[in-house]
Amino acid sequence: MRTALMTDHYRVLQVDRSAEPEVIEKAYRALSLKYHPDVSHPSRRDRATREMQRINEAYAVLRDPARRSAYDKTLGSSPGVSAWDVFMDKGLLGMFLERVIPPGK
């Protein structure tokens, strides 16, 4: 089961879950040009390196049909809805915080 801590590879590459492989590759190339550490200002290089690692990971999963299929199964049946979205929409975060941090504390 997908947890709220898992990266949403579709969000990282800024594409829909139904995106064709060509769209995924185009998004990857555009983001690579924007965030590649070699083209980043030295003061932003660490952040760019981390972002590029996320982009590379997302692309590695989404470009491979078998890995993408396995990944999609972890997302659940609703396209674009993550575990975090469900957690927030159901008000579960508030209930969780009330148990962890009782009111008035």
N, CA, C and O atoms as a Tinker XYZ file with bonds, in Angstrom:
   420  protein
     1  N      0.838000   -1.185000    0.000000    73     2
     2  CA     0.000000    0.000000    0.000000    64     1     3
     3  C      0.880000    1.243000    0.000000    63     2     4     5
     4  O      1.925000    1.270000    0.650000    81     3
     5  N      0.469000    2.241000   -0.707000    73     3     6
     6  CA     1.218000    3.484000   -0.817000    64     5     7
     7  C      1.007000    4.300000    0.448000    63     6     8     9
     8  O     -0.112000    4.417000    0.948000    81     7
     9  N      2.083000    4.856000    0.953000    73     7    10
    10  CA     1.974000    5.692000    2.141000    64     9    11
    11  C      2.120000    7.150000    1.749000    63    10    12    13
    12  O      2.523000    7.471000    0.631000    81    11
    13  N      1.787000    8.028000    2.683000    73    11    14
    14  CA     1.878000    9.458000    2.420000    64    13    15
    15  C      3.317000    9.896000    2.204000    63    14    16    17
    16  O      3.560000   10.964000    1.643000    81    15
    17  N      4.268000    9.091000    2.639000    73    15    18
    18  CA     5.667000    9.476000    2.514000    64    17    19
    19  C      6.268000    9.122000    1.159000    63    18    20    21
    20  O      7.370000    9.569000    0.840000    81    19
    21  N      5.564000    8.329000    0.359000    73    19    22
    22  CA     6.080000    7.958000   -0.947000    64    21    23
    23  C      5.991000    9.140000   -1.897000    63    22    24    25
    24  O      5.056000    9.938000   -1.835000    81    23
    25  N      6.965000    9.237000   -2.764000    73    23    26
    26  CA     6.984000   10.295000   -3.756000    64    25    27
    27  C      5.954000   10.014000   -4.837000    63    26    28    29
    28  O      5.812000    8.876000   -5.285000    81    27
    29  N      5.240000   11.041000   -5.252000    73    27    30
    30  CA     4.319000   10.915000   -6.380000    64    29    31
    31  C      5.111000   11.254000   -7.639000    63    30    32    33
    32  O      5.338000   12.423000   -7.949000    81    31
    33  N      5.522000   10.225000   -8.351000    73    31    34
    34  CA     6.363000   10.420000   -9.532000    64    33    35
    35  C      5.664000   11.241000  -10.609000    63    34    36    37
    36  O      6.319000   11.972000  -11.352000    81    35
    37  N      4.363000   11.130000  -10.699000    73    35    38
    38  CA     3.630000   11.915000  -11.692000    64    37    39
    39  C      3.685000   13.404000  -11.348000    63    38    40    41
    40  O      3.817000   14.252000  -12.231000    81    39
    41  N      3.582000   13.704000  -10.068000    73    39    42
    42  CA     3.691000   15.113000   -9.656000    64    41    43
    43  C      5.100000   15.646000   -9.882000    63    42    44    45
    44  O      5.279000   16.785000  -10.313000    81    43
    45  N      6.091000   14.824000   -9.593000    73    43    46
    46  CA     7.478000   15.251000   -9.791000    64    45    47
    47  C      7.699000   15.656000  -11.244000    63    46    48    49
    48  O      8.306000   16.691000  -11.518000    81    47
    49  N      7.207000   14.842000  -12.174000    73    47    50
    50  CA     7.391000   15.134000  -13.601000    64    49    51
    51  C      6.295000   16.041000  -14.162000    63    50    52    53
    52  O      6.323000   16.409000  -15.336000    81    51
    53  N      5.333000   16.396000  -13.313000    73    51    54
    54  CA     4.254000   17.310000  -13.696000    64    53    55
    55  C      3.465000   16.787000  -14.894000    63    54    56    57
    56  O      3.204000   17.517000  -15.850000    81    55
    57  N      3.089000   15.498000  -14.822000    73    55    58
    58  CA     2.293000   14.871000  -15.875000    64    57    59
    59  C      1.107000   14.143000  -15.243000    63    58    60    61
    60  O      1.113000   13.841000  -14.050000    81    59
    61  N      0.099000   13.868000  -16.056000    73    59    62
    62  CA    -1.061000   13.094000  -15.612000    64    61    63
    63  C     -0.708000   11.618000  -15.547000    63    62    64    65
    64  O      0.244000   11.165000  -16.182000    81    63
    65  N     -1.485000   10.875000  -14.775000    73    63    66
    66  CA    -1.271000    9.423000  -14.699000    64    65    67
    67  C     -1.494000    8.753000  -16.040000    63    66    68    69
    68  O     -0.937000    7.686000  -16.298000    81    67
    69  N     -2.289000    9.354000  -16.888000    73    67    70
    70  CA    -2.576000    8.767000  -18.193000    64    69    71
    71  C     -1.583000    9.207000  -19.272000    63    70    72    73
    72  O     -1.770000    8.897000  -20.448000    81    71
    73  N     -0.536000    9.924000  -18.880000    73    71    74
    74  CA     0.426000   10.463000  -19.852000    64    73    75
    75  C      1.088000    9.359000  -20.669000    63    74    76    77
    76  O      1.475000    8.314000  -20.146000    81    75
    77  N      1.204000    9.621000  -21.954000    73    75    78
    78  CA     1.891000    8.709000  -22.871000    64    77    79
    79  C      3.399000    8.782000  -22.616000    63    78    80    81
    80  O      3.887000    9.777000  -22.081000    81    79
    81  N      4.136000    7.738000  -22.993000    73    79    82
    82  CA     5.590000    7.739000  -22.789000    64    81    83
    83  C      6.296000    8.956000  -23.392000    63    82    84    85
    84  O      7.264000    9.457000  -22.820000    81    83
    85  N      5.819000    9.426000  -24.532000    73    83    86
    86  CA     6.439000   10.593000  -25.171000    64    85    87
    87  C      6.275000   11.845000  -24.317000    63    86    88    89
    88  O      7.180000   12.677000  -24.245000    81    87
    89  N      5.125000   11.977000  -23.674000    73    87    90
    90  CA     4.853000   13.129000  -22.807000    64    89    91
    91  C      5.748000   13.064000  -21.570000    63    90    92    93
    92  O      6.279000   14.080000  -21.124000    81    91
    93  N      5.907000   11.876000  -21.029000    73    91    94
    94  CA     6.766000   11.686000  -19.857000    64    93    95
    95  C      8.208000   12.036000  -20.208000    63    94    96    97
    96  O      8.888000   12.715000  -19.439000    81    95
    97  N      8.670000   11.580000  -21.354000    73    95    98
    98  CA    10.045000   11.885000  -21.766000    64    97    99
    99  C     10.234000   13.384000  -21.993000    63    98   100   101
   100  O     11.254000   13.948000  -21.598000    81    99
   101  N      9.268000   14.023000  -22.619000    73    99   102
   102  CA     9.354000   15.466000  -22.866000    64   101   103
   103  C      9.407000   16.239000  -21.547000    63   102   104   105
   104  O     10.190000   17.177000  -21.402000    81   103
   105  N      8.577000   15.842000  -20.597000    73   103   106
   106  CA     8.573000   16.498000  -19.286000    64   105   107
   107  C      9.909000   16.292000  -18.583000    63   106   108   109
   108  O     10.453000   17.219000  -17.983000    81   107
   109  N     10.432000   15.074000  -18.662000    73   107   110
   110  CA    11.726000   14.774000  -18.047000    64   109   111
   111  C     12.822000   15.661000  -18.636000    63   110   112   113
   112  O     13.618000   16.244000  -17.901000    81   111
   113  N     12.857000   15.757000  -19.940000    73   111   114
   114  CA    13.898000   16.568000  -20.589000    64   113   115
   115  C     13.786000   18.041000  -20.199000    63   114   116   117
   116  O     14.796000   18.694000  -19.936000    81   115
   117  N     12.576000   18.557000  -20.161000    73   115   118
   118  CA    12.375000   19.964000  -19.793000    64   117   119
   119  C     12.807000   20.219000  -18.352000    63   118   120   121
   120  O     13.479000   21.211000  -18.070000    81   119
   121  N     12.423000   19.331000  -17.443000    73   119   122
   122  CA    12.808000   19.504000  -16.041000    64   121   123
   123  C     14.307000   19.308000  -15.847000    63   122   124   125
   124  O     14.915000   19.958000  -14.997000    81   123
   125  N     14.898000   18.420000  -16.626000    73   123   126
   126  CA    16.347000   18.205000  -16.544000    64   125   127
   127  C     17.106000   19.464000  -16.932000    63   126   128   129
   128  O     18.101000   19.820000  -16.301000    81   127
   129  N     16.634000   20.127000  -17.965000    73   127   130
   130  CA    17.280000   21.372000  -18.384000    64   129   131
   131  C     17.148000   22.451000  -17.318000    63   130   132   133
   132  O     18.053000   23.265000  -17.127000    81   131
   133  N     16.026000   22.450000  -16.633000    73   131   134
   134  CA    15.777000   23.471000  -15.611000    64   133   135
   135  C     16.550000   23.212000  -14.322000    63   134   136   137
   136  O     17.058000   24.150000  -13.708000    81   135
   137  N     16.646000   21.939000  -13.904000    73   135   138
   138  CA    17.196000   21.630000  -12.583000    64   137   139
   139  C     18.563000   20.957000  -12.583000    63   138   140   141
   140  O     19.094000   20.665000  -11.511000    81   139
   141  N     19.137000   20.708000  -13.728000    73   139   142
   142  CA    20.430000   20.015000  -13.727000    64   141   143
   143  C     21.452000   20.846000  -12.943000    63   142   144   145
   144  O     21.581000   22.048000  -13.176000    81   143
   145  N     22.169000   20.220000  -12.026000    73   143   146
   146  CA    23.130000   20.954000  -11.188000    64   145   147
   147  C     24.210000   21.684000  -11.985000    63   146   148   149
   148  O     24.704000   22.724000  -11.548000    81   147
   149  N     24.571000   21.162000  -13.125000    73   147   150
   150  CA    25.624000   21.799000  -13.923000    64   149   151
   151  C     25.205000   23.150000  -14.485000    63   150   152   153
   152  O     26.061000   23.969000  -14.820000    81   151
   153  N     23.910000   23.396000  -14.592000    73   151   154
   154  CA    23.451000   24.678000  -15.124000    64   153   155
   155  C     22.859000   25.571000  -14.029000    63   154   156   157
   156  O     22.351000   26.656000  -14.312000    81   155
   157  N     22.928000   25.114000  -12.794000    73   155   158
   158  CA    22.382000   25.877000  -11.674000    64   157   159
   159  C     23.422000   26.831000  -11.108000    63   158   160   161
   160  O     24.626000   26.589000  -11.188000    81   159
   161  N     22.937000   27.898000  -10.544000    73   159   162
   162  CA    23.802000   28.843000   -9.848000    64   161   163
   163  C     24.448000   28.101000   -8.678000    63   162   164   165
   164  O     23.791000   27.282000   -8.035000    81   163
   165  N     25.715000   28.371000   -8.395000    73   163   166
   166  CA    26.393000   27.663000   -7.302000    64   165   167
   167  C     25.641000   27.699000   -5.968000    63   166   168   169
   168  O     25.690000   26.733000   -5.207000    81   167
   169  N     24.957000   28.788000   -5.683000    73   167   170
   170  CA    24.226000   28.880000   -4.415000    64   169   171
   171  C     22.998000   27.967000   -4.387000    63   170   172   173
   172  O     22.454000   27.690000   -3.318000    81   171
   173  N     22.568000   27.505000   -5.546000    73   171   174
   174  CA    21.381000   26.637000   -5.629000    64   173   175
   175  C     21.734000   25.213000   -6.040000    63   174   176   177
   176  O     20.843000   24.396000   -6.272000    81   175
   177  N     22.993000   24.916000   -6.128000    73   175   178
   178  CA    23.421000   23.617000   -6.649000    64   177   179
   179  C     22.966000   22.444000   -5.781000    63   178   180   181
   180  O     22.558000   21.412000   -6.313000    81   179
   181  N     23.027000   22.585000   -4.464000    73   179   182
   182  CA    22.591000   21.487000   -3.588000    64   181   183
   183  C     21.110000   21.188000   -3.781000    63   182   184   185
   184  O     20.715000   20.027000   -3.888000    81   183
   185  N     20.304000   22.221000   -3.826000    73   183   186
   186  CA    18.860000   22.033000   -4.041000    64   185   187
   187  C     18.604000   21.432000   -5.420000    63   186   188   189
   188  O     17.776000   20.533000   -5.566000    81   187
   189  N     19.312000   21.925000   -6.419000    73   187   190
   190  CA    19.142000   21.401000   -7.779000    64   189   191
   191  C     19.536000   19.930000   -7.846000    63   190   192   193
   192  O     18.899000   19.144000   -8.548000    81   191
   193  N     20.579000   19.560000   -7.123000    73   191   194
   194  CA    21.013000   18.157000   -7.104000    64   193   195
   195  C     19.925000   17.275000   -6.508000    63   194   196   197
   196  O     19.618000   16.214000   -7.050000    81   195
   197  N     19.344000   17.707000   -5.401000    73   195   198
   198  CA    18.264000   16.929000   -4.777000    64   197   199
   199  C     17.054000   16.826000   -5.704000    63   198   200   201
   200  O     16.456000   15.759000   -5.844000    81   199
   201  N     16.703000   17.936000   -6.328000    73   199   202
   202  CA    15.557000   17.936000   -7.238000    64   201   203
   203  C     15.831000   17.046000   -8.451000    63   202   204   205
   204  O     14.944000   16.330000   -8.916000    81   203
   205  N     17.050000   17.096000   -8.955000    73   203   206
   206  CA    17.400000   16.262000  -10.106000    64   205   207
   207  C     17.350000   14.783000   -9.740000    63   206   208   209
   208  O     16.971000   13.953000  -10.567000    81   207
   209  N     17.723000   14.450000   -8.524000    73   207   210
   210  CA    17.629000   13.056000   -8.074000    64   209   211
   211  C     16.170000   12.598000   -8.054000    63   210   212   213
   212  O     15.870000   11.472000   -8.450000    81   211
   213  N     15.271000   13.454000   -7.599000    73   211   214
   214  CA    13.837000   13.128000   -7.600000    64   213   215
   215  C     13.325000   12.959000   -9.032000    63   214   216   217
   216  O     12.557000   12.041000   -9.322000    81   215
   217  N     13.755000   13.846000   -9.912000    73   215   218
   218  CA    13.334000   13.784000  -11.313000    64   217   219
   219  C     13.840000   12.499000  -11.960000    63   218   220   221
   220  O     13.096000   11.821000  -12.668000    81   219
   221  N     15.105000   12.167000  -11.717000    73   219   222
   222  CA    15.678000   10.938000  -12.284000    64   221   223
   223  C     14.958000    9.692000  -11.770000    63   222   224   225
   224  O     14.683000    8.767000  -12.534000    81   223
   225  N     14.656000    9.675000  -10.478000    73   223   226
   226  CA    13.954000    8.527000   -9.900000    64   225   227
   227  C     12.568000    8.376000  -10.524000    63   226   228   229
   228  O     12.163000    7.276000  -10.901000    81   227
   229  N     11.849000    9.490000  -10.626000    73   227   230
   230  CA    10.504000    9.450000  -11.209000    64   229   231
   231  C     10.555000    8.966000  -12.653000    63   230   232   233
   232  O      9.736000    8.146000  -13.068000    81   231
   233  N     11.502000    9.468000  -13.402000    73   231   234
   234  CA    11.616000    9.075000  -14.809000    64   233   235
   235  C     12.002000    7.609000  -14.941000    63   234   236   237
   236  O     11.492000    6.913000  -15.820000    81   235
   237  N     12.884000    7.135000  -14.093000    73   235   238
   238  CA    13.298000    5.728000  -14.146000    64   237   239
   239  C     12.103000    4.801000  -13.940000    63   238   240   241
   240  O     12.017000    3.749000  -14.574000    81   239
   241  N     11.195000    5.180000  -13.070000    73   239   242
   242  CA    10.006000    4.356000  -12.812000    64   241   243
   243  C      8.994000    4.491000  -13.945000    63   242   244   245
   244  O      8.485000    3.487000  -14.442000    81   243
   245  N      8.701000    5.716000  -14.353000    73   243   246
   246  CA     7.610000    5.934000  -15.302000    64   245   247
   247  C      7.965000    5.591000  -16.743000    63   246   248   249
   248  O      7.065000    5.372000  -17.553000    81   247
   249  N      9.236000    5.539000  -17.082000    73   247   250
   250  CA     9.598000    5.208000  -18.468000    64   249   251
   251  C      9.605000    3.702000  -18.719000    63   250   252   253
   252  O      9.527000    3.263000  -19.867000    81   251
   253  N      9.698000    2.919000  -17.661000    73   251   254
   254  CA     9.738000    1.458000  -17.781000    64   253   255
   255  C      8.318000    0.914000  -17.589000    63   254   256   257
   256  O      7.757000    1.042000  -16.501000    81   255
   257  N      7.730000    0.312000  -18.626000    73   255   258
   258  CA     6.335000   -0.144000  -18.525000    64   257   259
   259  C      6.061000   -1.075000  -17.339000    63   258   260   261
   260  O      5.021000   -0.952000  -16.693000    81   259
   261  N      6.962000   -1.987000  -17.050000    73   259   262
   262  CA     6.742000   -2.923000  -15.936000    64   261   263
   263  C      6.806000   -2.196000  -14.595000    63   262   264   265
   264  O      5.956000   -2.411000  -13.730000    81   263
   265  N      7.803000   -1.342000  -14.422000    73   263   266
   266  CA     7.927000   -0.593000  -13.165000    64   265   267
   267  C      6.767000    0.384000  -13.003000    63   266   268   269
   268  O      6.252000    0.567000  -11.900000    81   267
   269  N      6.360000    1.009000  -14.101000    73   267   270
   270  CA     5.242000    1.958000  -14.041000    64   269   271
   271  C      3.957000    1.242000  -13.643000    63   270   272   273
   272  O      3.194000    1.745000  -12.818000    81   271
   273  N      3.716000    0.085000  -14.218000    73   271   274
   274  CA     2.519000   -0.687000  -13.887000    64   273   275
   275  C      2.506000   -1.072000  -12.407000    63   274   276   277
   276  O      1.481000   -0.949000  -11.736000    81   275
   277  N      3.641000   -1.535000  -11.910000    73   275   278
   278  CA     3.740000   -1.901000  -10.492000    64   277   279
   279  C      3.538000   -0.672000   -9.611000    63   278   280   281
   280  O      2.851000   -0.743000   -8.591000    81   279
   281  N      4.132000    0.446000  -10.000000    73   279   282
   282  CA     3.988000    1.690000   -9.240000    64   281   283
   283  C      2.526000    2.144000   -9.234000    63   282   284   285
   284  O      1.996000    2.531000   -8.192000    81   283
   285  N      1.879000    2.096000  -10.397000    73   283   286
   286  CA     0.482000    2.523000  -10.488000    64   285   287
   287  C     -0.415000    1.722000   -9.551000    63   286   288   289
   288  O     -1.383000    2.254000   -9.009000    81   287
   289  N     -0.098000    0.464000   -9.364000    73   287   290
   290  CA    -0.901000   -0.376000   -8.468000    64   289   291
   291  C     -0.792000    0.088000   -7.019000    63   290   292   293
   292  O     -1.704000   -0.143000   -6.226000    81   291
   293  N      0.308000    0.735000   -6.670000    73   291   294
   294  CA     0.467000    1.242000   -5.305000    64   293   295
   295  C     -0.316000    2.530000   -5.074000    63   294   296   297
   296  O     -0.518000    2.945000   -3.933000    81   295
   297  N     -0.753000    3.157000   -6.157000    73   295   298
   298  CA    -1.449000    4.436000   -6.036000    64   297   299
   299  C     -2.918000    4.294000   -5.680000    63   298   300   301
   300  O     -3.529000    5.264000   -5.230000    81   299
   301  N     -3.490000    3.147000   -5.860000    73   299   302
   302  CA    -4.914000    2.964000   -5.617000    64   301   303
   303  C     -5.695000    3.152000   -6.901000    63   302   304   305
   304  O     -5.119000    3.320000   -7.976000    81   303
   305  N     -6.984000    3.122000   -6.780000    73   303   306
   306  CA    -7.836000    3.131000   -7.967000    64   305   307
   307  C     -8.225000    4.520000   -8.451000    63   306   308   309
   308  O     -8.729000    4.652000   -9.567000    81   307
   309  N     -8.013000    5.541000   -7.663000    73   307   310
   310  CA    -8.417000    6.884000   -8.068000    64   309   311
   311  C     -7.235000    7.656000   -8.623000    63   310   312   313
   312  O     -6.313000    7.983000   -7.876000    81   311
   313  N     -7.238000    7.960000   -9.929000    73   311   314
   314  CA    -6.126000    8.709000  -10.511000    64   313   315
   315  C     -5.939000   10.054000   -9.817000    63   314   316   317
   316  O     -6.906000   10.772000   -9.564000    81   315
   317  N     -4.708000   10.383000   -9.517000    73   315   318
   318  CA    -4.385000   11.673000   -8.944000    64   317   319
   319  C     -4.679000   11.819000   -7.464000    63   318   320   321
   320  O     -4.492000   12.904000   -6.912000    81   319
   321  N     -5.130000   10.768000   -6.808000    73   319   322
   322  CA    -5.434000   10.848000   -5.382000    64   321   323
   323  C     -4.387000   10.055000   -4.617000    63   322   324   325
   324  O     -4.266000    8.841000   -4.784000    81   323
   325  N     -3.649000   10.738000   -3.796000    73   323   326
   326  CA    -2.614000   10.076000   -3.009000    64   325   327
   327  C     -3.157000    9.741000   -1.624000    63   326   328   329
   328  O     -4.228000   10.208000   -1.234000    81   327
   329  N     -2.424000    8.946000   -0.904000    73   327   330
   330  CA    -2.805000    8.614000    0.467000    64   329   331
   331  C     -2.882000    9.888000    1.308000    63   330   332   333
   332  O     -3.748000   10.017000    2.173000    81   331
   333  N     -1.984000   10.813000    1.050000    73   331   334
   334  CA    -1.993000   12.082000    1.783000    64   333   335
   335  C     -3.280000   12.852000    1.506000    63   334   336   337
   336  O     -3.869000   13.425000    2.423000    81   335
   337  N     -3.727000   12.869000    0.231000    73   335   338
   338  CA    -4.970000   13.545000   -0.112000    64   337   339
   339  C     -6.140000   12.949000    0.667000    63   338   340   341
   340  O     -6.968000   13.683000    1.207000    81   339
   341  N     -6.207000   11.641000    0.724000    73   339   342
   342  CA    -7.273000   10.967000    1.464000    64   341   343
   343  C     -7.177000   11.313000    2.944000    63   342   344   345
   344  O     -8.188000   11.596000    3.587000    81   343
   345  N     -5.967000   11.290000    3.479000    73   343   346
   346  CA    -5.714000   11.613000    4.879000    64   345   347
   347  C     -6.252000   13.008000    5.202000    63   346   348   349
   348  O     -6.902000   13.211000    6.228000    81   347
   349  N     -5.976000   13.952000    4.328000    73   347   350
   350  CA    -6.416000   15.329000    4.553000    64   349   351
   351  C     -7.920000   15.480000    4.332000    63   350   352   353
   352  O     -8.598000   16.126000    5.131000    81   351
   353  N     -8.448000   14.890000    3.255000    73   351   354
   354  CA    -9.857000   15.041000    2.919000    64   353   355
   355  C    -10.779000   14.446000    3.969000    63   354   356   357
   356  O    -11.855000   14.990000    4.218000    81   355
   357  N    -10.398000   13.381000    4.570000    73   355   358
   358  CA   -11.248000   12.706000    5.551000    64   357   359
   359  C    -11.145000   13.343000    6.935000    63   358   360   361
   360  O    -11.832000   12.921000    7.865000    81   359
   361  N    -10.302000   14.344000    7.072000    73   359   362
   362  CA   -10.132000   14.957000    8.372000    64   361   363
   363  C     -9.349000   14.085000    9.330000    63   362   364   365
   364  O     -9.344000   14.320000   10.538000    81   363
   365  N     -8.691000   13.084000    8.787000    73   363   366
   366  CA    -7.946000   12.165000    9.640000    64   365   367
   367  C     -6.758000   12.840000   10.305000    63   366   368   369
   368  O     -6.370000   12.475000   11.415000    81   367
   369  N     -6.186000   13.817000    9.631000    73   367   370
   370  CA    -5.055000   14.522000   10.227000    64   369   371
   371  C     -5.484000   15.187000   11.533000    63   370   372   373
   372  O     -4.784000   15.096000   12.541000    81   371
   373  N     -6.634000   15.855000   11.510000    73   371   374
   374  CA    -7.134000   16.506000   12.720000    64   373   375
   375  C     -7.385000   15.522000   13.845000    63   374   376   377
   376  O     -7.038000   15.777000   14.998000    81   375
   377  N     -7.993000   14.394000   13.499000    73   375   378
   378  CA    -8.255000   13.373000   14.520000    64   377   379
   379  C     -6.950000   12.818000   15.076000    63   378   380   381
   380  O     -6.830000   12.580000   16.278000    81   379
   381  N     -5.980000   12.615000   14.204000    73   379   382
   382  CA    -4.678000   12.115000   14.635000    64   381   383
   383  C     -4.013000   13.109000   15.581000    63   382   384   385
   384  O     -3.509000   12.732000   16.638000    81   383
   385  N     -4.017000   14.383000   15.191000    73   383   386
   386  CA    -3.362000   15.400000   16.015000    64   385   387
   387  C     -4.053000   15.565000   17.363000    63   386   388   389
   388  O     -3.386000   15.829000   18.364000    81   387
   389  N     -5.382000   15.414000   17.410000    73   387   390
   390  CA    -6.097000   15.507000   18.689000    64   389   391
   391  C     -5.664000   14.405000   19.644000    63   390   392   393
   392  O     -5.616000   14.613000   20.856000    81   391
   393  N     -5.352000   13.250000   19.111000    73   391   394
   394  CA    -4.896000   12.137000   19.960000    64   393   395
   395  C     -3.456000   12.350000   20.409000    63   394   396   397
   396  O     -3.095000   12.041000   21.545000    81   395
   397  N     -2.642000   12.879000   19.510000    73   395   398
   398  CA    -1.229000   13.080000   19.826000    64   397   399
   399  C     -1.040000   14.311000   20.703000    63   398   400   401
   400  O     -0.263000   14.296000   21.658000    81   399
   401  N     -1.764000   15.380000   20.365000    73   399   402
   402  CA    -1.678000   16.632000   21.115000    64   401   403
   403  C     -3.088000   16.961000   21.602000    63   402   404   405
   404  O     -3.853000   17.598000   20.878000    81   403
   405  N     -3.440000   16.542000   22.802000    73   403   406
   406  CA    -4.793000   16.801000   23.307000    64   405   407
   407  C     -5.103000   18.298000   23.316000    63   406   408   409
   408  O     -4.203000   19.110000   23.534000    81   407
   409  N     -6.384000   18.680000   23.080000    73   407   410
   410  CA    -6.765000   20.093000   23.096000    64   409   411
   411  C     -6.360000   20.758000   24.410000    63   410   412   413
   412  O     -6.438000   20.147000   25.476000    81   411
   413  N     -5.933000   22.000000   24.323000    73   411   414
   414  CA    -5.538000   22.749000   25.503000    64   413   415
   415  C     -4.096000   22.547000   25.909000    63   414   416   417
   416  O     -3.658000   23.092000   26.922000    81   415
   417  N     -3.365000   21.791000   25.155000    73   415   418
   418  CA    -1.950000   21.560000   25.491000    64   417   419
   419  C     -1.065000   22.454000   24.680000    63   418   420
   420  O      0.157000   22.406000   24.822000    81   419
